[in-house]
């Protein structure tokens, strides 16, 4: 069954072309311009002594495999795997670890990852130390004899803090540690962590990769065959695979990734500049702002700033009033869609964190996260302006 080998890997295509020409975009049997949806749970053995490439969809399906080959190509890894959700991909990556192992994780990590590490993985005897990943000395100081992995998220969710990926990855490699990185915010269009030494890249593909608020999916890309085989065994053993229809929808969404991200980022930059000039906004977080901490590091390891703008309106009371006053964005969890989504981390993505933990990480009650969609940016700004005037 597939190892994500792909003839187009030898082609010197640009990223935008790879989105459309990744090797599995044309059905090899009929020539159809779209990967077929193989809606089958099992596959006939025509010759019992020579098993077919696919035998049971949990173990492998042609539609899902096309997607897995595509993301491996885009991230520059050796193997890609598709999971039922972003957290399914992240939790499966941590299943590489064993009882007694220790993880170093960025402190301002997505709330679902924090919840998994602090309430589930700890019950399995796997400990986590949360550190300020922007400070390499703090990362190094967290090393224990039992440390086996380092988990990064950059820009972090939702405060958009920047980790020096090559520096952390190089140190981790010296210590014999596995490095993992959640690349959901940047996507491989803007950031390819494997090129900077990371071992496993993870995505909530529900977000920008899908881009249309209609798919729940997770992806993992491994930098080498050994890790790819280990992760494949975990995926097959746990069975948390992505379904065929969702695999097809995700591939369809990824075709427009470059065009969408270009539009998202352009508007996000305009919005961040506008917010940063307002006296009624306590703080604005966006890697593209001149004064954003870590901007220079981000520019060395990424090709863009992304579409997430977080800003603090000063208090939970003001934040809730604004959420009730906006008209353009969805007020919802998630991000990365064609429509703008305004989220309240304290009650949504990071509700699993105790309030004192959130506050220590800069996730205040007044913090809002704006995933900038493809609406006209003048409408986005006019809507926020009228909402801010009401609070």
C-alpha positions as semicolon CSV with decimal commas, in nm:
position;residue;x (nm);y (nm);z (nm)
1;X;0,000;0,000;0,000
2;X;0,113;0,349;-0,090
3;X;0,425;0,514;0,045
4;X;0,333;0,850;-0,108
5;X;0,584;0,811;-0,389
6;X;0,496;1,062;-0,657
7;X;0,635;1,117;-1,006
8;X;0,569;1,490;-0,981
9;X;0,823;1,512;-0,699
10;X;1,084;1,521;-0,974
11;X;0,910;1,813;-1,144
12;X;1,039;2,161;-1,069
13;X;0,689;2,300;-1,031
14;X;0,606;2,606;-0,825
15;X;0,377;2,562;-0,525
16;X;0,070;2,692;-0,703
17;X;0,118;2,441;-0,983
18;X;0,171;2,155;-0,738
19;X;-0,169;2,228;-0,587
20;X;-0,324;2,130;-0,920
21;X;-0,069;1,883;-1,054
22;X;0,040;1,652;-0,773
23;X;0,031;1,315;-0,949
24;X;-0,309;1,192;-0,837
25;X;-0,525;1,460;-0,992
26;X;-0,626;1,249;-1,294
27;X;-0,789;0,909;-1,267
28;X;-0,550;0,663;-1,429
29;X;-0,831;0,430;-1,542
30;X;-1,081;0,669;-1,701
31;X;-0,885;0,992;-1,734
32;X;-1,141;1,173;-1,520
33;X;-1,024;1,521;-1,417
34;X;-1,114;1,458;-1,053
35;X;-0,999;1,181;-0,821
36;X;-1,290;0,935;-0,794
37;X;-1,461;0,882;-0,460
38;X;-1,403;0,513;-0,392
39;X;-1,706;0,462;-0,169
40;X;-1,606;0,111;-0,068
41;X;-1,519;-0,038;0,267
42;X;-1,354;-0,352;0,128
43;X;-1,186;-0,471;-0,192
44;X;-1,205;-0,801;-0,382
45;X;-0,902;-1,033;-0,390
46;X;-0,890;-1,156;-0,748
47;X;-0,597;-1,385;-0,664
48;X;-0,571;-1,494;-0,301
49;X;-0,197;-1,553;-0,336
50;X;-0,144;-1,199;-0,467
51;X;-0,333;-0,953;-0,243
52;X;-0,452;-0,627;-0,400
53;X;-0,299;-0,289;-0,319
54;X;-0,611;-0,205;-0,117
55;X;-0,797;-0,455;0,095
56;X;-0,989;-0,258;0,363
57;X;-1,054;0,116;0,374
58;X;-0,932;0,162;0,732
59;X;-0,592;0,044;0,610
60;X;-0,603;0,231;0,282
61;X;-0,837;0,381;0,026
62;X;-0,747;0,520;-0,319
63;X;-0,926;0,850;-0,258
64;X;-0,761;0,907;0,078
65;X;-0,424;0,799;-0,055
66;X;-0,438;1,062;-0,330
67;X;-0,488;1,328;-0,062
68;X;-0,208;1,184;0,150
69;X;0,029;1,194;-0,147
70;X;-0,071;1,552;-0,218
71;X;0,002;1,686;0,131
72;X;0,333;1,494;0,146
73;X;0,436;1,661;-0,178
74;X;0,330;2,008;-0,065
75;X;0,510;1,983;0,271
76;X;0,820;1,819;0,124
77;X;0,789;1,507;0,341
78;X;0,822;1,134;0,280
79;X;0,472;1,031;0,385
80;X;0,139;1,195;0,447
81;X;-0,157;1,058;0,640
82;X;-0,517;1,183;0,664
83;X;-0,712;1,166;0,989
84;X;-1,069;1,228;1,101
85;X;-0,982;1,569;1,253
86;X;-0,690;1,790;1,342
87;X;-0,692;1,659;1,698
88;X;-0,698;1,303;1,565
89;X;-0,375;1,379;1,377
90;X;-0,214;1,551;1,677
91;X;-0,315;1,283;1,928
92;X;-0,194;1,010;1,689
93;X;0,146;1,179;1,666
94;X;0,174;1,172;2,045
95;X;0,093;0,798;2,038
96;X;0,452;0,751;1,920
97;X;0,546;0,811;2,283
98;X;0,538;0,559;2,567
99;X;0,467;0,560;2,939
100;X;0,737;0,751;3,127
101;X;0,819;0,980;2,835
102;X;0,822;1,360;2,860
103;X;0,716;1,633;2,614
104;X;0,825;1,997;2,588
105;X;0,539;2,204;2,446
106;X;0,485;2,569;2,363
107;X;0,286;2,727;2,646
108;X;0,034;2,922;2,437
109;X;-0,075;2,620;2,237
110;X;-0,421;2,552;2,095
111;X;-0,663;2,468;2,375
112;X;-0,749;2,125;2,236
113;X;-0,381;2,027;2,232
114;X;-0,340;2,159;2,585
115;X;-0,644;1,957;2,697
116;X;-0,512;1,638;2,538
117;X;-0,170;1,675;2,698
118;X;-0,293;1,780;3,041
119;X;-0,600;1,557;3,087
120;X;-0,549;1,250;2,867
121;X;-0,180;1,195;2,793
122;X;-0,089;1,257;3,156
123;X;-0,314;0,965;3,258
124;X;-0,099;0,744;3,040
125;X;0,212;0,843;3,232
126;X;0,339;1,091;2,971
127;X;0,430;1,427;3,124
128;X;0,442;1,769;2,960
129;X;0,633;2,086;3,044
130;X;0,483;2,399;2,887
131;X;0,745;2,663;2,809
132;X;0,782;2,999;2,639
133;X;0,899;2,856;2,307
134;X;1,020;3,200;2,195
135;X;1,298;3,164;2,453
136;X;1,544;2,892;2,349
137;X;1,709;2,896;2,692
138;X;1,375;2,808;2,851
139;X;1,325;2,526;2,601
140;X;1,669;2,385;2,677
141;X;1,614;2,418;3,052
142;X;1,302;2,201;3,028
143;X;1,503;1,902;2,903
144;X;1,475;1,593;3,122
145;X;1,633;1,247;3,086
146;X;1,288;1,121;2,983
147;X;1,220;1,392;2,724
148;X;1,135;1,243;2,386
149;X;0,953;1,513;2,189
150;X;0,916;1,887;2,135
151;X;0,583;2,028;2,015
152;X;0,579;2,368;1,843
153;X;0,302;2,594;1,720
154;X;0,413;2,901;1,529
155;X;0,255;3,148;1,497
156;X;0,085;3,034;1,815
157;X;-0,289;3,026;1,867
158;X;-0,420;3,285;1,950
159;X;-0,141;3,528;2,048
160;X;0,066;3,465;1,731
161;X;0,398;3,432;1,910
162;X;0,687;3,316;1,695
163;X;0,913;3,019;1,759
164;X;1,254;3,001;1,591
165;X;1,188;2,668;1,419
166;X;1,539;2,598;1,279
167;X;1,698;2,675;1,617
168;X;1,462;2,454;1,819
169;X;1,475;2,174;1,561
170;X;1,857;2,178;1,551
171;X;1,880;2,164;1,931
172;X;1,620;1,885;1,947
173;X;1,809;1,684;1,689
174;X;2,126;1,714;1,897
175;X;1,932;1,570;2,192
176;X;1,775;1,290;1,987
177;X;1,424;1,431;2,025
178;X;1,132;1,411;1,783
179;X;1,000;1,752;1,676
180;X;0,636;1,816;1,589
181;X;0,482;2,138;1,459
182;X;0,121;2,246;1,412
183;X;0,123;2,429;1,077
184;X;-0,252;2,497;1,055
185;X;-0,221;2,878;1,054
186;X;0,045;2,905;0,784
187;X;-0,023;2,600;0,563
188;X;0,259;2,469;0,341
189;X;0,202;2,766;0,110
190;X;0,359;3,001;0,362
191;X;0,563;2,768;0,584
192;X;0,727;2,429;0,530
193;X;0,873;2,318;0,864
194;X;1,033;1,999;0,729
195;X;1,272;2,221;0,533
196;X;1,383;2,361;0,871
197;X;1,444;2,024;1,035
198;X;1,103;1,935;1,183
199;X;1,013;1,564;1,191
200;X;0,630;1,570;1,191
201;X;0,411;1,848;1,054
202;X;0,047;1,853;1,162
203;X;-0,260;2,029;1,028
204;X;-0,615;2,089;1,125
205;X;-0,711;2,066;0,759
206;X;-1,057;2,180;0,864
207;X;-0,907;2,529;0,850
208;X;-0,727;2,696;0,557
209;X;-0,649;2,378;0,364
210;X;-1,018;2,298;0,325
211;X;-1,119;2,660;0,343
212;X;-1,497;2,635;0,322
213;X;-1,627;2,540;0,670
214;X;-1,762;2,211;0,536
215;X;-1,494;1,951;0,620
216;X;-1,353;1,811;0,944
217;X;-1,006;1,669;0,875
218;X;-0,651;1,636;1,001
219;X;-0,324;1,573;0,819
220;X;0,022;1,461;0,926
221;X;0,341;1,463;0,719
222;X;0,652;1,280;0,828
223;X;1,003;1,379;0,724
224;X;1,140;1,025;0,696
225;X;1,020;0,675;0,612
226;X;1,078;0,536;0,962
227;X;0,846;0,789;1,125
228;X;0,605;0,748;0,835
229;X;0,580;0,375;0,897
230;X;0,531;0,424;1,271
231;X;0,256;0,677;1,217
232;X;0,090;0,455;0,956
233;X;0,080;0,170;1,207
234;X;-0,082;0,402;1,464
235;X;-0,337;0,528;1,211
236;X;-0,429;0,175;1,107
237;X;-0,433;0,044;1,463
238;X;-0,647;0,324;1,603
239;X;-0,865;0,355;1,295
240;X;-0,916;0,731;1,315
241;X;-0,897;0,776;0,937
242;X;-1,055;1,039;0,715
243;X;-1,359;0,927;0,517
244;X;-1,364;0,911;0,140
245;X;-1,607;1,199;0,079
246;X;-1,418;1,429;0,316
247;X;-1,090;1,333;0,149
248;X;-1,236;1,433;-0,187
249;X;-1,379;1,759;-0,054
250;X;-1,046;1,848;0,106
251;X;-0,859;1,789;-0,219
252;X;-1,109;2,011;-0,398
253;X;-1,061;2,285;-0,140
254;X;-0,682;2,265;-0,157
255;X;-0,683;2,343;-0,529
256;X;-0,760;2,707;-0,450
257;X;-0,530;2,738;-0,147
258;X;-0,286;2,982;-0,307
259;X;-0,556;3,211;-0,445
260;X;-0,744;3,209;-0,115
261;X;-0,439;3,267;0,104
262;X;-0,322;3,558;-0,112
263;X;-0,662;3,725;-0,068
264;X;-0,686;3,641;0,302
265;X;-0,342;3,781;0,379
266;X;-0,387;4,103;0,184
267;X;-0,702;4,187;0,378
268;X;-0,556;4,072;0,711
269;X;-0,268;4,314;0,674
270;X;-0,508;4,602;0,606
271;X;-0,722;4,507;0,905
272;X;-0,422;4,474;1,139
273;X;-0,292;4,817;1,035
274;X;-0,636;4,972;1,093
275;X;-0,679;4,813;1,434
276;X;-0,329;4,913;1,547
277;X;-0,413;5,280;1,489
278;X;-0,721;5,278;1,713
279;X;-0,701;5,410;2,068
280;X;-0,983;5,182;2,185
281;X;-0,784;4,865;2,110
282;X;-0,545;4,756;2,386
283;X;-0,323;4,534;2,170
284;X;-0,303;4,390;1,818
285;X;-0,122;4,067;1,730
286;X;-0,023;4,003;1,368
287;X;0,318;3,888;1,240
288;X;0,306;4,140;0,956
289;X;0,302;4,443;1,185
290;X;0,641;4,619;1,210
291;X;0,648;4,596;1,590
292;X;0,534;4,234;1,620
293;X;0,776;4,038;1,844
294;X;0,954;3,774;1,642
295;X;0,867;3,924;1,305
296;X;1,225;3,892;1,175
297;X;1,242;3,528;1,282
298;X;0,905;3,463;1,118
299;X;1,023;3,619;0,792
300;X;1,329;3,391;0,787
301;X;1,121;3,074;0,811
302;X;0,796;3,171;0,636
303;X;0,688;3,324;0,308
304;X;0,388;3,515;0,440
305;X;0,210;3,645;0,747
306;X;-0,117;3,458;0,725
307;X;-0,477;3,564;0,782
308;X;-0,522;3,557;1,160
309;X;-0,538;3,887;1,345
310;X;-0,590;3,881;1,723
311;X;-0,674;4,195;1,918
312;X;-0,757;4,285;2,277
313;X;-1,048;4,521;2,344
314;X;-0,959;4,557;2,711
315;X;-1,214;4,348;2,897
316;X;-1,446;4,053;2,873
317;X;-1,748;4,282;2,891
318;X;-1,636;4,481;2,587
319;X;-1,543;4,163;2,399
320;X;-1,890;4,014;2,448
321;X;-2,060;4,335;2,342
322;X;-1,854;4,345;2,023
323;X;-1,932;3,982;1,945
324;X;-2,303;4,062;1,969
325;X;-2,270;4,373;1,753
326;X;-2,077;4,249;1,446
327;X;-2,266;4,156;1,130
328;X;-2,010;4,037;0,873
329;X;-1,809;3,760;1,044
330;X;-1,943;3,437;1,181
331;X;-1,912;3,440;1,559
332;X;-1,791;3,085;1,591
333;X;-1,511;2,846;1,670
334;X;-1,266;2,749;1,395
335;X;-1,091;2,965;1,138
336;X;-0,948;2,959;0,788
337;X;-1,270;2,979;0,588
338;X;-1,375;3,190;0,291
339;X;-1,604;3,376;0,530
340;X;-1,459;3,573;0,818
341;X;-1,482;3,408;1,159
342;X;-1,455;3,602;1,484
343;X;-1,374;3,384;1,784
344;X;-1,357;3,441;2,158
345;X;-1,069;3,219;2,280
346;X;-1,158;3,250;2,649
347;X;-1,492;3,081;2,589
348;X;-1,419;2,888;2,269
349;X;-1,082;2,752;2,151
350;X;-0,911;2,787;2,491
351;X;-1,201;2,728;2,727
352;X;-1,026;2,405;2,835
353;X;-0,747;2,613;2,990
354;X;-0,806;2,733;3,346
355;X;-0,851;3,110;3,358
356;X;-0,525;3,167;3,546
357;X;-0,336;2,959;3,291
358;X;-0,490;3,153;3,004
359;X;-0,404;3,486;3,165
360;X;-0,043;3,381;3,220
361;X;-0,018;3,306;2,848
362;X;-0,163;3,639;2,739
363;X;-0,504;3,495;2,651
364;X;-0,704;3,761;2,831
365;X;-1,080;3,793;2,867
366;X;-1,066;4,083;2,622
367;X;-0,882;3,893;2,348
368;X;-1,057;3,821;2,018
369;X;-0,926;3,621;1,720
370;X;-1,029;3,733;1,373
371;X;-0,985;3,490;1,085
372;X;-1,003;3,727;0,791
373;X;-1,220;3,594;0,509
374;X;-1,259;3,688;0,146
375;X;-1,521;3,957;0,192
376;X;-1,426;4,305;0,074
377;X;-1,195;4,436;0,345
378;X;-1,374;4,772;0,344
379;X;-1,691;4,592;0,455
380;X;-1,501;4,407;0,727
381;X;-1,357;4,732;0,861
382;X;-1,686;4,922;0,839
383;X;-1,857;4,645;1,032
384;X;-1,593;4,637;1,306
385;X;-1,603;5,016;1,323
386;X;-1,977;5,023;1,385
387;X;-1,946;4,743;1,642
388;X;-1,662;4,917;1,831
389;X;-1,865;5,237;1,846
390;X;-2,136;5,044;2,033
391;X;-1,907;4,922;2,313
